[in-house]
Structures are given as C-alpha cells and as structure tokens.
Amino acid sequence: MSTPRPQANEDAVAILASSPSMLAKIAGFVHDGEDGPRVEWAKVADLAHQTVLPRGDRAFFGICAEIAGFVTSGGDREETFGARWDALDGQHQAVVASVLTASAQTKKAEELAVYERLGVGSRDPMAEGTRAVRVRLGPDIPAVANDALGRERVGLRDGLSTHEVWLRGRGVWRMQPDRVLTSQLLIIAHAGLVRMVGTIDGVTIHGDRVAIIGRPLPHHPLIGQPDPLNNTSQNPVAYGDLDQL
C-alpha cells in the first residue's frame, strides 16, 4: 500500500462526492477533517474484493481507491482498471471522466503558471479576455435519468464543494457553441449572485446540448457579486462582454 498523493486523494474524494448513492454506502469510512473529508481508503480498497457487493459497486470503489494511491488488484483480470471500467454503467463512467478532466485542466494551468514564472509567456484566463457565458442554476433537484455528465443531482444548495458547483454548472445546456467557444469565462449564478467562475477551454456536444470543458477559478473576484449578466429572460443562458457593462 502506498501513501495517497494529495492531488490523487482529492480527485478520488471528488469522484465519491459526485456519486451520493455510492458515498452513502461507505459513510462509515468517511470522516470530517481539517482539510475536508478524510476517507479510510484501505477499507474502501477492501470492498473492491467483497463479492457480496454488486460488480459495478466493487468496480467503482476499486477505481476510486486506486486513484487515491491504494493498490487493490491482486493480479486477477477482473481487478484490472480496464475490466472495472467496463463494469461501470455510463453514469459512473461519466462521473470519473468529469472529475479527472477537471483535475487535468487544473494541472495544466499550474504548469502554465510555472512556465510564466520562468519567463515563458502564457495566457492568464483571469487577465485576458472578458467575454463571458452566464448560466443560472435553479434549486437542488435530482438529475434526469442517464445524465450526460453522470450527475445524480443538479442545481445549487449550500455546502457544495468547488468541484460540485462546477460540475453542476458546466453543463448540459442549450447553447450556441460558436458563442461559447469565443468566450473566455463561464459564470455560474444562482438567486442573482455569482457562485462560481471558470475558464472555457472547449466544449463537448450532447445531442442538442453543450457541456463546457474548463477549470473553476474559486478565487475569482466576481464570486459573491451580483450577476453581471442578470436579466428578466427565462433562458438560464446569457452571453456578454464584461468590459461593455
């Protein structure tokens, strides 16, 4: 067993938090800590071998534990990452993929910051570009069946982590992809206030709806301020240039 790396542990916890039904099954192994939830990963890893659990549950717990840095495979083909991935339903595959995509975007941004400190120019999404897309979240409710991002709930409630707010806000919306791709910031609003801001680095298409690929900016100065693109339209999506307001 290896010691979990901080980022890997954070990613694994985020994956669990994105699936409340799975998190509830291991509630006894999750404890409040000074830096957020502390998971007894050794016990979660052990669950991956308990045949009394459904195969999909074992696969999900095994993947989370291995991402956190715990080796759960004993050489059995059924315990490889690929076999476990195949055992997951589409919703839980989407949860894992969404968290790891956001983590990769954050890591990429950190690498760009290092290059800039070394004197190599890089684009700062907080300083360059003011075109924004605003999405307005409603109250916390169950997600639709087979949600494209693997979510169990959508909307906003108190107590959500940065990742959870971002996951609930980044999709999926009826948007104009060309206008999204020419914007730099995603503003996530609720009840007239900005609750999260993030970068727009790309999109994925889900039928007639769009999800944004990017990374949250939890320290952006707009957070907590009135929605700069607030209007009386029933459409939760709005576009605008913050410099022209």
PEBELRA-V932557 format. One record per residue. RES is the residue in one small letter. BURIAL is I if it has 24 or more other C-alpha atoms within 12 Angstrom, else O. Layout:
RES&BURIAL  RES&BURIAL
This chain:
m&O  s&O  t&O  p&I  r&O  p&O  q&O  a&I  n&I  e&I  d&I  a&I  v&I  a&I  i&I  l&I  a&I  s&I  s&I  p&O  s&O  m&I  l&I  a&O  k&O  i&I  a&O  g&O  f&I  v&O  h&O  d&O  g&O  e&O  d&O  g&O  p&I  r&I  v&I  e&I  w&I  a&I  k&I  v&I  a&I  d&I  l&I  a&I  h&I  q&O  t&O  v&O  l&O  p&O  r&I  g&I  d&I  r&I  a&I  f&I  f&I  g&I  i&I  c&I  a&I  e&I  i&I  a&I  g&I  f&I  v&I  t&I  s&I  g&O  g&O  d&O  r&O  e&O  e&I  t&O  f&I  g&O  a&O  r&I  w&I  d&O  a&I  l&I  d&O  g&O  q&I  h&I  q&I  a&I  v&I  v&I  a&I  s&I  v&I  l&I  t&I  a&I  s&I  a&O  q&I  t&I  k&O  k&O  a&I  e&O  e&O  l&O  a&O  v&O  y&O  e&O  r&O  l&O  g&O  v&O  g&O  s&O  r&O  d&O  p&I  m&I  a&O  e&O  g&O  t&I  r&I  a&I  v&I  r&I  v&I  r&I  l&I  g&I  p&O  d&O  i&O  p&O  a&I  v&O  a&O  n&O  d&I  a&I  l&I  g&I  r&I  e&I  r&I  v&I  g&I  l&I  r&O  d&O  g&O  l&O  s&I  t&I  h&I  e&I  v&I  w&I  l&I  r&I  g&I  r&I  g&I  v&I  w&I  r&O  m&I  q&O  p&I  d&O  r&I  v&I  l&I  t&O  s&I  q&I  l&I  l&I  i&I  i&I  a&I  h&I  a&O  g&I  l&I  v&I  r&I  m&I  v&I  g&I  t&I  i&I  d&I  g&I  v&I  t&I  i&O  h&O  g&O  d&O  r&O  v&I  a&I  i&I  i&I  g&I  r&I  p&I  l&I  p&I  h&O  h&O  p&O  l&I  i&I  g&O  q&O  p&O  d&I  p&I  l&I  n&I  n&O  t&O  s&O  q&O  n&O  p&I  v&I  a&I  y&I  g&I  d&O  l&I  d&O  q&O  l&O
